[in-house]
Amino acid sequence: MVKNIVNHRKENNAIEKCDGWIITNSGTRRRKITTKGWSFEVLEWDDGTTSWVTLRDMKESQPIETAEYCAFNQLVDEPAMAWWVPFTLKKKKQIISKLKSK
């Protein structure tokens, strides 16, 4: 169980802001859908130990907490966050009710 997100890091293989868009054949700009290159340090155990978890795993297991952390730390503009964080924050109430039913 994740208790708290402590820190984040951007690795060398993360997509930069200037490379966060794809131009389609029709000329439309679309965001790149990726979570590559980001990790979060999470406090997991009762003894206070932490470990690094990839964004992909955090997004799947703790979507609301991860989205709120990204918004609080102003990471929403990053390409790996921009495509899912605003949507998750808007749909927070629906997501919570679905998680409770599981």
KOLLUM-742181 format. One line per field, with one value per residue (C-alpha): y negated, z negated, x. Coordinates in Angstrom, 2 decimals. Example, Ala and Ser with C-alpha at 12.3 -4.5 7.8 and 13.67 -1.06 7.14 Angstrom:
<vokes>
Y (4.50,1.06)
Z (-7.80,-7.14)
X (12.30,13.67)
</vokes>
This chain:
<vokes>
Y (0.00,-3.45,-5.90,-9.02,-10.26,-11.78,-12.85,-12.57,-12.32,-12.81,-10.45,-11.03,-9.08,-11.26,-13.25,-16.98,-19.60,-20.63,-16.99,-16.34,-16.67,-14.59,-16.20,-13.90,-13.59,-16.01,-18.60,-18.20,-18.39,-15.59,-14.91,-11.96,-9.40,-8.23,-7.82,-7.03,-8.47,-9.41,-7.79,-8.62,-7.94,-6.55,-5.85,-2.28,-0.53,-1.15,-1.39,-4.45,-2.90,-4.32,-2.94,-4.29,-3.36,-4.15,-6.60,-3.84,-1.78,-4.79,-5.92,-2.49,-1.85,-5.36,-7.59,-10.31,-10.70,-10.76,-13.36,-15.56,-15.29,-16.30,-19.26,-20.41,-20.18,-21.88,-18.89,-19.08,-20.80,-17.85,-15.62,-12.50,-14.18,-16.56,-13.91,-12.24,-14.49,-17.09,-14.32,-12.43,-15.52,-16.29,-12.72,-12.33,-11.76,-9.05,-7.34,-7.24,-5.64,-3.00,-2.23,-1.81,0.69,2.84)
Z (0.00,0.94,-1.93,-0.36,2.72,1.50,4.63,8.42,11.01,14.73,16.43,19.61,21.82,20.92,23.74,23.62,23.83,27.35,28.53,26.86,30.03,33.16,36.44,38.28,42.07,42.04,40.17,36.78,33.66,31.14,27.85,27.56,25.24,23.12,19.53,20.39,18.27,15.04,11.62,8.22,4.84,2.58,-1.13,-1.27,-4.50,-8.19,-8.90,-6.62,-3.69,-0.24,3.26,6.81,8.86,12.55,13.63,15.51,12.33,10.21,12.76,12.71,8.96,7.50,10.28,8.15,5.69,8.53,10.48,7.40,6.71,10.32,10.12,6.76,8.03,11.36,13.54,15.60,18.51,19.02,21.99,19.81,17.55,19.83,21.53,18.43,15.33,16.29,17.29,14.02,11.88,13.69,13.32,9.71,8.22,10.76,10.36,6.55,6.79,9.21,6.97,3.96,5.87,6.62)
X (0.00,1.23,0.98,2.41,4.24,7.48,9.36,9.51,12.24,12.48,14.88,16.89,14.48,11.47,9.89,10.61,7.86,8.87,8.55,5.19,3.10,2.53,1.43,-0.99,-1.24,-4.17,-2.08,-3.79,-1.63,-2.16,-0.44,1.91,0.38,3.30,4.42,8.04,10.82,9.04,9.24,7.80,9.35,6.66,6.49,5.21,6.03,5.41,9.14,9.38,11.22,10.65,10.95,10.79,7.72,7.19,4.51,2.71,2.30,1.34,-1.23,-2.86,-2.78,-3.25,-4.64,-6.23,-3.36,-0.84,-2.85,-3.20,0.54,1.29,-1.07,0.34,3.93,3.10,3.93,0.72,2.51,4.86,3.91,3.70,1.12,-0.77,-2.89,-4.31,-4.00,-6.67,-9.08,-8.49,-9.01,-12.29,-13.52,-12.33,-15.78,-16.70,-13.34,-13.69,-17.12,-15.78,-12.82,-15.12,-17.25,-14.17)
</vokes>
